[in-house]
Amino acid sequence: MSAFSKGTRGFSTGAKFLALGAGALLLASCASTPEAEEPSAEIPEGDGVFSVGTILPETGNLAFLGPPEIAGVKLAVQEIEEAGDAFPFETKLTERDSGDATTDIATTSASELVQEKVDVVIGAASSGVSKTFIDQLVDANIIQISPANTAPEFTDYDDNGIYWRTAPSDVLQGRVLGNLMVGDGNENVGIIYINDPYGEGLKDNAKAAIESAGGTVTSEVSYNAGDTVFTTQVDEILGAGADAVAVIAFEETASIVPELVNTQGFDSSKVYFVDGNLSNDYSFPEGTLEGAKGTLPGNPAKDDFQARLKEIDSGLSDFSYAPESYDAVIVAALAAAQAGNDDPEAIKQNLESVSKEGEKCSTFADCLELIEAGTDIDYEGVSGPITFDENGDPTEAYIGIYQYGADNTYTLLNAEFGSLAG
């Protein structure tokens, strides 16, 4: 995958606004929460600059997710600036790398963004990486919105209301993955998973779904980020009699698959990927992934949205979590506009409100017009309606199911709908 240019700081655009429609697949909520509080005298006044920082993967084992996420953020910032005086704040974007959980890049990046006094941080992609800096943002009362964190433990994290995400918890993805594998006729399932909060959470939820559907998890074998040799894990999985294997991994997939499929001769159509390793950029011999399936939370990027993203980064070949990244910025900007205040506390008090139970709008310009008229809005974004609950989680979502062809690239088969609300 082509990486977006590195080192860009204080990104700004000056083009005219172009309206962007919402995607066809929708999130919806069955939860009911109180209306957002009116800003009080205790909320500090902002500085007039809607300041966005990013901690997204330019390096590390999720670097393939960086370009679409970064492009999604930049497209959102561009469209906010194109709104001109209708948005009552200046806009600033400060970009930083997240690296992965084997480095301290993310914590350094977070420290720099705290010093910059940004209002909102978009990131990280990895749940394990977010855990390394979330407390810094809580202490600084800076909003964090992850476009790709799916670890269930963030739902109840003690974050003082600063943590939000536009991707659903892996309670849902795990359920869909497990049901998919058993539904395909696999009775005995092996799981290779990365030993971090993401891998643990997704493995546990997939296992629960497999067993509930009548299947058996014959073995569950972990590995550590950065491992390059997987003979032991693959031998254990196959030795336990797995007739299908879920690979819950990041870039280490590039080493796992050759051992599993090419060396051991395991049927590629019995291999299942997840969002952390669903990529079109593997350098495998033709046919290596043929028939393999994978799950990816969220609304697939529509053609018109992909075209807009490619105006930002012409080298994009993957669009995973680009819609969620775009929406993370837009919903924060709408919260600031509704509050009339760019201070993080004001944004925090309005995020849930702009995502639900008002008049629906699907472009930034249309939503701003409604806010200016004093109308309560319900933003429906390119990844879905972005209906937040009181924990900052989307309450319902689609999980896309994809399948690889002989050329080792994947296409959408269908999307499964699920609810995380009571």
N, C-alpha and C positions, 0 to 999 in steps of 0.2 A: 504494500500500500504506500502511496506517495504521502510523505509527511508534509504538514503545513509548515511554512517558513518559521524558523525558530527566532527567538530573541525579540519579537515584536512587543513593545511596551506602549501603553497609552494609545492604543489603536483608536482611530477616529475615521468616520466617513462623512461625506457631504452630499450624497446622491439624493434624488427625490424618492418619495414614498411609493412603494408598489404593494398593493393589497395581496394577501396570501390567504387562501381558503383553508379551512380545517380538514383533517383527514376523515376518511369515511368510517373507520372503526372508532367506537366511542367508549369512554369510561363513563360510569354512572355511579351515583352514591345512594345507598339506602339509609345512611346514617343522618341524624339530625343533630346539629350543634348550634349553640347560641350565635346570634349575630355578632359581627366584629364590634369591639368596643370603640366608642368615639375617642379620638385622640384627647388626652388630658393634659393639664398643665405640667404634669410630671414627665411627659415625653419631651426630650430635647428637640430643639429645632435643628433640622439638617443644615448642611453647608451649601445647598443649592446644586450639588453635583451628585447625580446618581452614579455611584462608583462601583463597578463590578470587577471582581478579581476571579481568576480561574486557577484551579489546581487540577490539571488534566494531564493525561499521560503522553508526554513527548518521548519518553524513554521507559524502559522496563517491560515487564511481561504482559502489559495491556497496551503497549504502544500502538497496536493496530486500531484501537478504539479512539485514539487521540484525534486524528484528522477529522472524522465526521463530527465528533463532539465539539471540537474547536470551531469548525465551520458553522455548526449550528449556533454557537454563541455569537460569532461575528456577524452572522446574518441577522440575528435578533438585534444586536447593537446598531447595525446599519439601518434597520427599519425603524428603530426608536428615534434615531437622529433624523431620518427622513420625515418624521412627523413634525419636525420644526417646532414652532412655538406652542403647538397643541400639547406637547409634553413640557411641563413646567420646570424641568431641570436640565442642566448640562449633563452629558454622558461621558464617562471615562471607562476604558477597559484596560486592566493590567493583567498580563498573562504570566503564569508560572507553571513549571513542570511538577508533576506528582511523583515521577519515578515509580517504584513499586515498594512492596513491604520489606524488601531486603536492604533498602537505603533509607537515609534520613532526609531525602530531597523534599518530601512533602512537608515535613515539620519546619524545615528552613523556609519553604515557600509560604507556609501559613504565617510564620513570624514576620516575614517581609510584608505580607498583605495586612496584618494587624498594624504594623508600623505605618503603612500607607493609609490606614483608617478607611478601608473600603466598606461599603454598606452590605454587600452580598458577595459570597464566594460560591462559585459554581464548581462542584467537584466533591470528592474525587470520583473516578470511575470505579475503582476497587473499594469494596467494603473494608477490607483489611487496612488499606491506606487511609481511608477516612477516620478509622479508629485512632490513627497515630496523631491526628491534629484536631479532632473535633473539640476536645476540651479547651484548646487554645481559643477557638472561636466562641465557645460558650463563655469563657472568662471575659472575652472582649465584647460580648454581646453583638457579634457579627453574624448575620443570617448565613446559613449554609444550605444550599439546595443541590443535592446530587442528582444528576441525570441517569445514573446507572447503578447506584448502590441498591442491592436487593437483599442483603442479609436481614433476616427477621429480627435480630436483636435490636436494631435501631428503632423499632416501633416503640419500645418502652425505655429507650435510653434517657438518662437524666440530663436533658439538654436545655432546660429552661425555655423551651419553645423555639430555639434557634434552628433546629435541624428539620429539613423538609426534603422530600424527594419526588421526582416526577416519574420514577419507575416503580412498579409494584413489588412488594415483598416476595421473596422466594417461597413463601408458603404457597403461593399460587403457581409459580413456575415449576416447583417440585411436584405439585399435584398433577400438572399437565404432563410433565416428563414421565412420571411413573405410570400414569394411565396410558400414555402413548406406547410405552415399551410393552406393557402387558397386553394392550389392545392389538398390538402387532403379532401376538401369538407367542411371546417370549415368556417362559415360565420361570427360568433361572437367570437372575441378573447379577452381574458383577459391577462394582462401582470403583473407579479410580478417581480420587478427589484431592484437591489441593488442601493442605492443612492450614486453613485460615478461616475467619468467620464466614466468608462467602461459601467456601467449599463445604464446611461443616453444616451450615444451615441448609444449603441446597441438597446435600446428601441425605440429611435427616428427613426432609420433607418428601424427597423422591422415594426414599425407602418406605415411609409410611404409606404413600400412595400405592406403591408396588404391592405391599403386603395386603392392603385393604382391597386391592383388585384381584387377589388370589395368587399373586406371584411370590417368589422367594428370592431374597437377596442372599446369594451364596457366599459372597465375600465383599468386603468394603475395605479398600487399601488406600492409605494416604501417601502423599509425597510432600516434600517441602519446596517452596518457591526457589527456583534456580537449579533444581536437580536436572541432570542431563541423561542419566542412565536409568532405564525403567525395566530392565530384565527381570528383577526380583518381583516387582509389582505385577507385571504381565504374567509371569509364571504362576504366581499365587492365584490370580483371577481365573486363568484358564484351568489350572489344576483343580479348582473348586467346582468345575463343570458349568461355567457360565455359558448360556447360549445367546446372550446379548450383553454388551458392555456400555455403561454410561461413563463418559470421560468428562469429568467436571474439572476443568483445567484452564490455564491461560496459554502463554506462548510455549509452554513445555509440551503442548500437544504436538508440536513439530518433531519431538523425539518419541512421544508415546505411540503415535500412529504407525511409524515405520516398524517399531518393535512388535506391535500388536498385529498389524495387517500384513506388512511385507515380510517380516522375519518369521513370525509364528503362523502366518497364513489364515488369520481369523477373517471371517466374512465381513467385508466392509459394510454391507447392508444391515449388519447387526450392531453397528457402532452408533452411539447417540451422543451428540454434542449439546452444549448449552450456550448461553449468551457470552460467557467468558472466552469461548474458543470458536464460535461460529464466524468464520472468516473466509473470504475469497482469495486470500493471498498466500496460501500454502504452496511451497515448491515441491510438490510430490509428483511422482510419475503419473502419467495419465491413467485414470481409472482407480487410483488408490482410494478415493472417497466415494466411489460410485454407490449410490443407494443409502449412504449414511444420512441420518436425520438429525435435526437439532431444533432447540426451542430458543425463542428470543422474545422477551417481554416487549409489549408496546405495539403501537400502530406502525405498520411498514411505511417507509417514506414514499409518498406518492411522486409520480413523475414530475409534476410541476415544482414540487419542493426540492427534489433532487437537482433539477435544472438550476434553481436558485442557489443551492449549495455549491454547485460546480462553478458558478460565477465567483464564488469566494475561493474555492480550491478546485481547479480544473483537473487535478490528479485523483480525485476521490473515486474509489472503486467499491467502497463499502459505506453503508449509511447507518450502521447500528448506533442507536442512541442519539443520532442527530436531532430527531424531532423532540426528544425529551430535553436535550440541551437548549434548543431554541426556546421551548416553552418555559424552561426554568428562568431564563432572563426576562421573557415577556411578562410572566405572571408577577415577578418581583417588581417590574416597572409599573404595572397596573396597580399593584398594592400601594406603591409610593404615590402614584397619581391620585388614587382615591383618598389617601391620607392627606394629600397636599403637603407632604413632608418626606424627605428622603432619609431621615434618620432610621437606623435598623429597627428600633423599637416600634416606630410607626408602621414600617413595612410588615413586621411580624404580626401586628394586630389586625392587618388587613388581608393577609395572604389567603386565609380560608374563605373570607367573605367574597373576594373577587372570583373565586373558583366555583361558586355554587349559588343556587336559589335566587338568582336575579334574572335580568333580561339577557338572553344568550347573545354573544357576539364572538366572532371568530377571526377578526383581524385587529391588529393593534390600533389602527386609526379608528375603526368603528367603536371599539371599546372606549377609547379616549373621549370620543364624542358623547357617548352615553354618560360617562363619568362627569364630563363638563356640564351636562344637563341635570346632574343630580340623581341619575338613575343607578340603582344597584345592579351590578353586572354579574354575569356568569360566563367567564371566559372558556371557550372551547377551542383548544389548540390543535396543532398538527399531530400531536401524539394522542389526543383525546380530550375530553372535557376538563381534565386536571381537577377533579373533584376531591379536594383534600378533606381528611378527617382531622380531629383535634390533635392527633399525633403527627400530622404532617405527611401522612401516607395517602396515596390514591386508594380509593375504597373498592373499585372494581376495574378490571382491565382485560384486554385481550393478550393472549400469548400466541405469537406466530409459530407455526410448525413449518420447517423448511427441509428440503431434501437436496443432496448433492447429486450432480450428474457426472458423467465420465470425464468432463473437463475440470473436475474438482471445484466447481462453483455451485452455489446453492440457489434454489428458487423457492418461492412461497407455495406450500401445499394448501394450507388453510389456517385459520386462526380460531383458537378456543377461548371462549369467554368464561370468566370466573369472577366471583365476588369475595371480597375480604371483609365485608361489613355485615353486621347483624341485622 
